[in-house]
């Protein structure tokens, strides 16, 4: 049993303990909401199975093992993920983190995590190593989009500098492109940013025969979903127990509003196409994802 240099992520659900305590205090003892959020962590297992059949994201990127030495362990509301050091391994674990963040966001909850590079022994039933310890230690201290020097633990999955540097220096254009779509930098820190792609989903390739009227229906549907998600966070922000919790919710509220603004601009562009009959290419965007978001 030996440690291996790998990419390692630790992610947990914010406010989960309070949610469970509240459920246990309730006369019904209904734990369906905590269970719903825990299930969002298991998207990792779905993606691992899909990769065995051939991934849609950067399928030609270099890898060491066919399964990317992909491992994950779930402990209550936390998940530990690791993957091999390769371009394919890097974008795979980034994709895992993105989908977890997105799923939990869609359910009106927050998550936080830290993705790093370091030593780990990771089997299905155990995990040991300083890589895991680094991710665990830094998760509560995430500073991406911190509004001031006091705010710590913002609700994002922060990507450690060694991971960012590896992706930037490796020279894999597809991996860099997809990393930029799933992540954002605030000028100091980089993190998984689940709101960015929302502005471009549903994706489209503007080709001959493109029907803006049909595509407008898809955009309207996406806009409706985003507004429902926004309503969840606005409600959570209003009922938050303290200013710290309100500030965490505000990060997601702002990100979703940003996506809604972009979708409204997309609708305006489609309306112009419908009115003039002139097809424009600004909508062309392809999101190689396993599932519709």
ABEGO torsion letter per residue (X at the ends): XBBBBBBBBBBBBBGAAAAAAAAAABAAGBAAAAAAAAAAAAAAAAAAAAAAAEBABGAABBBABAAGGBBBBBBEABBBBBBBBBAAAAAAAAAAAAAAAAAAAAAGBBBBBBBBBEBBBBBAABBBEAAAAAAAAAAAABABGBABAABBGBBBBBBBAAAAAAAAAAGBAAAAAAAAAABBBAGABBBBBAAAAAAAOBBBBBBBGBBAAAAAAAAAAAAAAAAAAAAAAAAAAAABABAAAAAAAAAAAAAAAAAAAAAAAAAAAAAAAAAAGBBBAAABBBBBBABBX
